[in-house]
Amino acid sequence: MQKSPFSAAARQQGSVLIVAMIFSAIIGISLVSYMQLGQTSLKISNNALYNNAAMNLAENGLEEAMHAINKRISDPSYSWSSNGWTTASPVPAGDARRRLPSSGSYTFDQGVTGTVRVYVYGYTGSAPRIVSRSTVSIPRGGTVEKWVEVQLRRTSKFANGLVAKESIQFKGNNATVDSWHSKKNNDGTLRGSPVGYSAAVKKDNGSVGSISVSADAIAVQNADIFGYAATGGAPPTVGAQGLIGPFGTPPNTIVADRVSTDFSASFDAVVAPPTTNYVLGGIGDNLNLPRVGDVPHTDGVYYYEATAISFNNRVLAIQKRVAAEASPKVVIKLTNGTTSINIGGGSGELRVQTGASLQIYAPGDIKIAGNGIMNGGTTSGSANLPENLQIWGTKTTGVQDIQIAGNGVLSGLVYAPQGSVKINGNGDVMGSVVANDITVVGNAAFHYDESLADFDGGSPFRISLWREITSAVGRNAITVLGW
């Protein structure tokens, strides 16, 4: 038998070599795979990095636009053109637009650059729209774009019905909250003339909000909140007969999408206007304003200063002096920091004639009893709009006690950042109340006028809608307008 020319040692060495080659191939393949994985991870990381960079650029553009829009409100002399903005062209009919010059660029590491273009549509209107388009260019890596659109609306101190820093308590058995829009129809079109609250126009958009995070921020008890409730943390609570939701919600129910726990609001201090036409001293007897012979300021408003309003069984009336006179606008600035208003029982009344308007600025406590406040008619449908009667608490430290009682119709606005407000009555309460804390006692029916969300004409804008535009259809709808 013929023997193999290779010795056993040689054959063993060959086997080892083959195994080594196999291991080398496996290691090589693994190294290549790891290198590809590293490259892929680096690419993904870079994409994430520059996606974030593109979004940051788009947000910077939005901030530039919002600054310009709000700067025009606080400073009418602000010039778009002298601050880097130019008129966009073409301009759609009825819609003025501005844009940040696209020549401005940003430089990142590794030769990456970015640009941002911003358009502001309808900047002179009540609801401007901003579109910001950012582009980040990556060498040998293409580009990353982000398109972001925001819709703005004015911030109003009265953007909600009842708003408190601390708690909102309902202590009546049949208190209700709902809403209506005095100036718009249910389809959003403007009414021919404003209307008061009635069952025919009522809506379930009443809004109650507290920025407090405590468990009793909003204690609904047995009230019916036909609308929304929001707190800064803990959810609101309801009693056995209470509810939060749309019309038709059964008792002891909280509809989930009508409640939120991320509510925020500003409680800025207010000051009385500096103008004074007449100094009255104290108001302690029957008085009609404007008085015969008084003339308004150049803005058409009658400005009065008094120490306090304090009387029993008397009436302070804001009314025309003669039938042919235009409806008067009156401002009363009170100076007594302890007790600004004390209208006692009996027939004591603060009365605002139909069509007239009154603003009161008070640094001290307010107590209105007797017949309470009458703003216009004696029913919810015939009363003046809430904006025709405004009570502004100007106290900046400590507690401002505000008590409003009566069984009639109360239509008005109360803004008192330091106020501890108690509304006690069995009638209709229309308008908005903003205070440190609010207590509703009795069976009052509170109706929020949704038009008050646009009440402060000089207030800045805030974002009401934010969205990223990712679809080609959405982007094309904008590019055809001159991008």
C-alpha positions as CSV (number, residue, x, y, z in Angstrom):
1,M,0.0,0.0,0.0
2,Q,1.3,3.4,-1.0
3,K,1.8,5.9,1.7
4,S,1.0,9.7,1.6
5,P,3.9,11.9,0.8
6,F,2.8,14.2,3.6
7,S,3.7,13.5,7.1
8,A,1.2,13.7,9.9
9,A,2.9,16.9,11.1
10,A,2.5,18.5,7.7
11,R,-1.2,17.6,7.5
12,Q,-1.7,19.0,11.0
13,Q,0.0,22.3,10.0
14,G,-2.2,22.6,6.9
15,S,-5.4,22.1,9.0
16,V,-4.3,24.9,11.4
17,L,-3.6,27.2,8.4
18,I,-7.1,26.6,7.0
19,V,-8.7,27.3,10.4
20,A,-6.6,30.5,10.7
21,M,-7.7,31.6,7.3
22,I,-11.3,31.0,8.2
23,F,-11.0,32.9,11.4
24,S,-9.3,35.7,9.6
25,A,-12.1,35.8,7.1
26,I,-14.7,35.9,9.9
27,I,-12.7,38.7,11.7
28,G,-12.4,40.7,8.4
29,I,-16.1,40.4,7.7
30,S,-16.9,41.4,11.3
31,L,-14.6,44.4,11.0
32,V,-16.2,45.5,7.8
33,S,-19.6,45.1,9.4
34,Y,-18.6,47.1,12.4
35,M,-17.2,49.8,10.2
36,Q,-20.4,49.9,8.2
37,L,-22.4,50.0,11.4
38,G,-20.2,52.8,12.7
39,Q,-20.7,54.8,9.5
40,T,-24.5,54.2,9.6
41,S,-24.6,55.2,13.3
42,L,-22.5,58.3,12.5
43,K,-24.9,59.1,9.6
44,I,-27.9,58.6,11.8
45,S,-26.4,60.7,14.5
46,N,-25.5,63.5,12.0
47,N,-29.0,63.4,10.6
48,A,-30.5,63.7,14.1
49,L,-28.1,66.5,15.0
50,Y,-28.8,68.5,11.9
51,N,-32.5,67.8,12.0
52,N,-32.5,69.4,15.5
53,A,-30.3,72.2,14.1
54,A,-32.8,72.8,11.3
55,M,-35.7,72.9,13.8
56,N,-33.8,75.3,16.0
57,L,-33.3,77.6,13.0
58,A,-37.0,77.5,12.2
59,E,-37.9,78.3,15.8
60,N,-35.4,81.2,15.7
61,G,-37.2,82.5,12.7
62,L,-40.6,82.3,14.5
63,E,-39.2,84.1,17.5
64,E,-37.9,86.9,15.2
65,A,-41.3,87.3,13.6
66,M,-43.2,87.2,17.0
67,H,-40.8,89.8,18.3
68,A,-41.5,92.1,15.4
69,I,-45.3,91.7,15.6
70,N,-45.4,92.3,19.3
71,K,-42.9,95.2,19.1
72,R,-45.3,97.0,16.8
73,I,-47.9,96.8,19.5
74,S,-45.7,98.2,22.3
75,D,-43.9,100.7,20.0
76,P,-45.9,102.0,17.1
77,S,-42.8,103.7,15.7
78,Y,-41.2,100.2,15.1
79,S,-40.2,99.9,11.5
80,W,-40.1,96.5,9.7
81,S,-37.8,97.7,7.0
82,S,-35.2,99.2,9.3
83,N,-35.0,95.9,11.2
84,G,-34.1,93.5,8.4
85,W,-37.5,92.8,7.0
86,T,-38.7,93.5,3.4
87,T,-42.0,93.4,1.7
88,A,-42.7,90.0,0.1
89,S,-43.8,89.9,-3.5
90,P,-46.3,89.0,-4.8
91,V,-48.7,90.1,-2.1
92,P,-52.1,88.4,-2.1
93,A,-55.0,90.8,-2.1
94,G,-55.8,92.0,1.4
95,D,-52.9,90.2,3.0
96,A,-49.7,92.1,3.7
97,R,-46.6,90.0,4.2
98,R,-43.0,90.5,5.4
99,R,-40.0,88.3,5.4
100,L,-36.6,88.0,7.0
101,P,-34.0,88.3,4.2
102,S,-32.8,84.9,3.1
103,S,-29.2,86.1,2.6
104,G,-28.6,85.7,6.4
105,S,-26.8,82.4,7.1
106,Y,-25.6,80.4,10.0
107,T,-22.3,78.4,10.2
108,F,-22.0,75.1,12.0
109,D,-19.0,72.7,12.5
110,Q,-17.6,70.6,9.6
111,G,-18.6,73.2,6.9
112,V,-22.3,72.8,7.6
113,T,-24.3,76.0,6.9
114,G,-27.9,77.0,7.4
115,T,-30.4,79.6,6.3
116,V,-33.9,80.6,7.4
117,R,-36.7,82.4,5.6
118,V,-39.8,83.7,7.5
119,Y,-43.1,85.0,6.2
120,V,-45.7,86.8,8.2
121,Y,-49.2,86.8,6.7
122,G,-51.8,89.3,7.8
123,Y,-49.6,91.0,10.3
124,T,-52.0,93.9,10.6
125,G,-55.0,91.7,11.5
126,S,-56.2,90.0,14.6
127,A,-54.7,86.6,13.8
128,P,-51.3,86.8,12.0
129,R,-49.9,83.6,10.6
130,I,-46.1,82.9,10.5
131,V,-44.3,80.3,8.4
132,S,-40.6,79.6,9.0
133,R,-38.6,77.6,6.5
134,S,-35.0,76.6,7.5
135,T,-32.4,74.8,5.3
136,V,-29.3,73.1,6.6
137,S,-26.7,72.2,3.9
138,I,-24.3,69.3,4.7
139,P,-21.2,68.8,2.5
140,R,-21.6,65.5,0.7
141,G,-24.7,64.9,2.7
142,G,-27.5,66.8,1.0
143,T,-29.8,69.2,2.8
144,V,-32.2,69.1,5.7
145,E,-35.3,71.3,5.7
146,K,-37.9,72.1,8.4
147,W,-41.1,74.0,7.8
148,V,-43.0,75.3,10.8
149,E,-46.3,77.2,10.9
150,V,-47.9,79.0,13.8
151,Q,-51.2,80.8,14.1
152,L,-51.3,83.7,16.6
153,R,-54.0,85.3,18.6
154,R,-54.0,88.1,21.1
155,T,-53.5,87.4,24.7
156,S,-56.4,88.7,26.7
157,K,-56.7,89.0,30.4
158,F,-60.2,87.6,29.9
159,A,-59.4,84.7,27.7
160,N,-61.3,82.4,30.1
161,G,-64.4,82.8,32.2
162,L,-63.2,82.3,35.8
163,V,-59.4,82.4,36.4
164,A,-57.6,82.2,39.7
165,K,-54.0,82.0,41.0
166,E,-55.3,79.8,43.9
167,S,-58.6,78.1,44.2
168,I,-62.0,78.3,42.5
169,Q,-64.8,77.1,44.8
170,F,-68.5,76.5,43.9
171,K,-70.6,76.3,47.1
172,G,-74.1,76.5,45.7
173,N,-76.2,73.5,44.9
174,N,-77.3,74.6,41.4
175,A,-74.5,76.9,40.1
176,T,-73.8,76.5,36.4
177,V,-71.1,77.7,34.0
178,D,-71.6,78.0,30.2
179,S,-70.9,80.5,27.4
180,W,-72.1,82.5,24.5
181,H,-70.5,84.7,21.9
182,S,-72.0,88.2,21.9
183,K,-70.4,89.2,18.6
184,K,-70.3,86.1,16.4
185,N,-72.8,83.5,15.2
186,N,-72.3,79.9,15.9
187,D,-70.8,79.5,12.4
188,G,-68.1,82.1,13.2
189,T,-69.6,84.9,11.1
190,L,-70.0,88.3,12.7
191,R,-73.4,89.3,14.0
192,G,-75.1,92.4,12.7
193,S,-75.1,93.7,16.2
194,P,-74.0,92.2,19.6
195,V,-76.5,90.1,21.5
196,G,-76.8,89.3,25.2
197,Y,-76.9,85.9,26.7
198,S,-80.0,83.8,26.1
199,A,-81.0,80.1,25.8
200,A,-81.0,80.6,22.0
201,V,-77.3,81.4,21.8
202,K,-75.8,79.5,24.7
203,K,-72.9,77.3,24.1
204,D,-71.0,74.7,26.2
205,N,-67.6,76.5,26.1
206,G,-67.6,77.9,29.6
207,S,-64.0,77.9,30.9
208,V,-62.7,77.7,34.4
209,G,-59.0,77.7,35.2
210,S,-56.6,77.8,38.1
211,I,-52.8,77.8,37.9
212,S,-52.6,76.1,41.4
213,V,-51.2,72.6,41.6
214,S,-53.1,71.8,44.9
215,A,-55.8,69.1,45.0
216,D,-58.6,71.7,45.6
217,A,-57.5,74.1,42.8
218,I,-61.0,73.7,41.3
219,A,-63.7,72.3,43.6
220,V,-66.8,72.0,41.4
221,Q,-68.9,70.4,44.1
222,N,-72.5,70.2,42.8
223,A,-72.1,72.9,40.0
224,D,-72.5,72.1,36.3
225,I,-69.5,73.2,34.3
226,F,-70.7,73.0,30.7
227,G,-67.3,73.6,29.1
228,Y,-63.8,73.2,30.3
229,A,-61.8,73.1,33.5
230,A,-58.0,73.4,33.8
231,T,-55.5,73.5,36.6
232,G,-51.8,73.7,37.0
233,G,-51.4,70.2,38.4
234,A,-54.1,68.2,40.2
235,P,-57.3,67.5,38.3
236,P,-60.6,69.2,39.4
237,T,-63.1,67.4,41.5
238,V,-66.9,67.1,41.3
239,G,-69.6,66.2,43.8
240,A,-72.5,63.8,43.4
241,Q,-74.5,66.3,41.3
242,G,-71.6,68.1,39.7
243,L,-70.2,67.7,36.2
244,I,-67.6,68.9,33.7
245,G,-68.4,68.4,30.0
246,P,-70.7,69.4,27.1
247,F,-74.4,69.8,27.3
248,G,-76.0,66.5,28.2
249,T,-73.3,65.3,30.4
250,P,-74.8,63.3,33.3
251,P,-74.2,64.2,37.0
252,N,-71.0,63.1,38.8
253,T,-69.1,62.9,35.5
254,I,-65.9,64.5,34.2
255,V,-65.5,64.2,30.5
256,A,-61.7,63.6,30.0
257,D,-61.1,65.8,27.0
258,R,-62.7,68.7,28.8
259,V,-60.1,68.7,31.5
260,S,-56.4,69.6,31.5
261,T,-53.7,69.9,34.1
262,D,-51.2,72.2,32.3
263,F,-53.0,75.5,32.7
264,S,-51.0,78.8,32.8
265,A,-52.0,82.4,33.0
266,S,-50.4,85.8,33.7
267,F,-51.7,88.0,36.5
268,D,-50.0,91.3,35.6
269,A,-50.6,94.3,37.9
270,V,-52.6,97.1,36.5
271,V,-52.5,100.9,37.2
272,A,-55.2,103.5,36.8
273,P,-54.9,105.8,33.7
274,P,-53.0,109.0,34.5
275,T,-55.7,111.3,33.1
276,T,-58.0,113.2,35.5
277,N,-60.7,115.7,34.5
278,Y,-62.5,116.1,37.8
279,V,-61.8,115.4,41.5
280,L,-64.9,114.4,43.4
281,G,-63.7,113.7,46.9
282,G,-65.8,110.9,48.5
283,I,-68.9,109.6,46.8
284,G,-71.5,109.2,49.6
285,D,-74.8,110.3,48.2
286,N,-76.9,109.9,45.0
287,L,-74.8,110.9,42.1
288,N,-75.3,110.9,38.3
289,L,-72.2,110.9,36.1
290,P,-71.3,112.7,34.0
291,R,-72.6,115.8,35.8
292,V,-74.2,118.7,34.0
293,G,-71.4,120.9,32.7
294,D,-68.7,118.2,32.7
295,V,-66.8,117.8,29.5
296,P,-64.9,114.7,28.4
297,H,-61.2,114.4,27.8
298,T,-60.0,114.6,24.2
299,D,-60.5,110.8,23.8
300,G,-64.2,111.2,24.6
301,V,-63.9,109.7,28.1
302,Y,-64.9,111.4,31.4
303,Y,-62.1,110.8,34.0
304,Y,-63.0,111.2,37.7
305,E,-61.0,110.8,40.8
306,A,-62.5,110.1,44.2
307,T,-61.3,108.7,47.5
308,A,-64.0,106.1,47.8
309,I,-67.6,105.1,47.0
310,S,-69.4,104.5,50.3
311,F,-73.2,104.8,51.0
312,N,-76.4,103.0,52.0
313,N,-79.7,103.3,50.1
314,R,-78.2,105.5,47.5
315,V,-77.5,105.2,43.8
316,L,-74.4,106.0,41.7
317,A,-75.7,106.1,38.1
318,I,-73.8,106.4,34.9
319,Q,-76.2,107.8,32.4
320,K,-77.0,110.4,29.7
321,R,-77.7,113.9,30.9
322,V,-80.2,114.4,28.1
323,A,-81.8,111.9,25.7
324,A,-79.9,113.2,22.7
325,E,-76.5,112.8,24.3
326,A,-74.1,110.1,23.1
327,S,-73.7,107.2,25.5
328,P,-71.1,108.3,28.0
329,K,-67.8,106.5,28.9
330,V,-66.8,107.1,32.5
331,V,-63.6,106.2,34.4
332,I,-63.5,106.5,38.2
333,K,-60.2,106.2,39.9
334,L,-60.4,105.5,43.7
335,T,-57.6,106.3,46.0
336,N,-58.6,104.8,49.4
337,G,-56.3,101.8,49.8
338,T,-58.3,100.3,52.7
339,T,-61.9,100.4,51.5
340,S,-62.5,101.6,48.0
341,I,-66.2,100.7,47.6
342,N,-68.8,99.9,50.2
343,I,-72.4,99.9,48.9
344,G,-74.6,98.8,51.8
345,G,-78.0,97.0,51.9
346,G,-81.4,98.3,51.0
347,S,-81.7,100.1,47.8
348,G,-78.0,100.8,47.4
349,E,-77.0,100.3,43.8
350,L,-74.3,100.9,41.2
351,R,-76.2,101.5,38.0
352,V,-74.9,101.7,34.4
353,Q,-77.5,102.9,31.9
354,T,-78.0,101.0,28.7
355,G,-75.3,102.0,26.2
356,A,-73.1,103.7,28.9
357,S,-69.9,102.3,30.2
358,L,-67.9,102.4,33.4
359,Q,-64.4,101.5,34.5
360,I,-63.5,101.6,38.2
361,Y,-59.9,101.4,39.4
362,A,-59.7,100.4,43.1
363,P,-56.7,99.8,45.4
364,G,-58.8,98.8,48.4
365,D,-61.5,96.3,49.4
366,I,-64.8,96.2,47.5
367,K,-68.2,95.3,49.0
368,I,-71.3,95.7,46.9
369,A,-74.6,94.6,48.5
370,G,-78.2,95.9,48.3
371,N,-79.4,95.8,44.8
372,G,-75.8,95.2,43.7
373,I,-74.7,96.2,40.2
374,M,-77.0,96.9,37.4
375,N,-75.3,97.1,34.0
376,G,-78.0,97.9,31.5
377,G,-81.3,96.0,31.6
378,T,-82.7,93.7,34.3
379,T,-82.4,90.5,32.4
380,S,-79.5,88.6,30.8
381,G,-80.8,89.4,27.3
382,S,-81.2,93.1,27.9
383,A,-78.1,93.8,30.0
384,N,-75.1,95.7,28.6
385,L,-72.2,93.6,27.3
386,P,-69.8,92.7,30.2
387,E,-67.1,95.0,28.7
388,N,-69.3,98.0,29.5
389,L,-68.7,97.5,33.3
390,Q,-65.1,96.9,34.4
391,I,-63.7,96.7,37.9
392,W,-59.9,96.8,38.1
393,G,-58.2,95.9,41.4
394,T,-54.9,97.8,41.5
395,K,-53.7,96.4,44.8
396,T,-50.2,94.9,44.4
397,T,-49.5,93.3,47.8
398,G,-51.7,91.6,50.4
399,V,-55.3,90.6,49.9
400,Q,-58.0,92.7,48.3
401,D,-61.3,91.5,49.6
402,I,-64.0,91.8,46.9
403,Q,-67.6,90.8,47.7
404,I,-70.4,91.2,45.1
405,A,-73.9,90.2,46.2
406,G,-77.4,90.6,44.8
407,N,-80.2,88.7,43.2
408,G,-80.3,90.5,39.9
409,V,-78.2,90.4,36.8
410,L,-74.4,91.1,37.0
411,S,-72.8,91.7,33.6
412,G,-69.2,92.8,33.9
413,L,-65.4,92.2,34.1
414,V,-63.5,91.9,37.3
415,Y,-59.7,91.8,37.2
416,A,-57.9,91.8,40.5
417,P,-54.6,89.8,40.8
418,Q,-54.6,90.2,44.6
419,G,-58.4,89.8,44.9
420,S,-60.2,87.3,47.0
421,V,-63.5,87.4,45.1
422,K,-66.8,86.1,46.4
423,I,-69.9,86.2,44.2
424,N,-73.1,85.6,46.2
425,G,-76.4,85.6,44.5
426,N,-79.1,83.7,42.6
427,G,-79.1,85.5,39.3
428,D,-77.2,85.5,36.1
429,V,-73.5,86.5,36.1
430,M,-72.0,87.3,32.7
431,G,-68.5,88.2,31.7
432,S,-65.2,87.1,33.2
433,V,-63.5,87.2,36.6
434,V,-59.7,87.0,37.2
435,A,-58.4,87.0,40.7
436,N,-56.2,85.4,43.3
437,D,-59.1,83.1,44.4
438,I,-62.8,82.9,43.5
439,T,-65.8,81.6,45.4
440,V,-69.2,81.3,43.9
441,V,-71.9,81.1,46.6
442,G,-75.6,80.5,45.9
443,N,-77.2,79.4,42.7
444,A,-75.6,81.8,40.3
445,A,-75.5,81.0,36.6
446,F,-72.2,82.1,35.2
447,H,-72.1,82.8,31.4
448,Y,-68.7,83.5,29.8
449,D,-68.7,85.9,26.8
450,E,-66.3,84.3,24.3
451,S,-65.8,87.6,22.6
452,L,-63.7,88.7,25.6
453,A,-60.8,86.5,24.2
454,D,-60.2,89.4,21.8
455,F,-61.0,92.2,24.4
456,D,-57.5,93.7,25.0
457,G,-56.7,95.3,21.7
458,G,-53.3,96.4,22.9
459,S,-52.3,93.0,24.2
460,P,-49.4,91.1,22.6
461,F,-50.0,87.9,20.5
462,R,-49.4,84.4,21.6
463,I,-49.3,81.1,19.7
464,S,-52.6,79.4,19.4
465,L,-51.6,76.7,16.9
466,W,-48.2,75.2,16.1
467,R,-47.6,72.6,13.4
468,E,-44.7,71.2,11.3
469,I,-45.4,71.1,7.6
470,T,-44.1,67.8,6.3
471,S,-46.2,67.0,3.3
472,A,-45.4,68.1,-0.2
473,V,-49.0,69.3,-0.6
474,G,-48.7,71.5,2.5
475,R,-45.3,73.0,1.4
476,N,-46.5,73.6,-2.2
477,A,-49.5,75.6,-0.9
478,I,-46.9,78.0,0.6
479,T,-44.3,78.0,-2.1
480,V,-46.8,79.1,-4.7
481,L,-47.3,82.3,-2.7
482,G,-43.8,83.6,-3.4
483,W,-41.2,81.5,-1.7
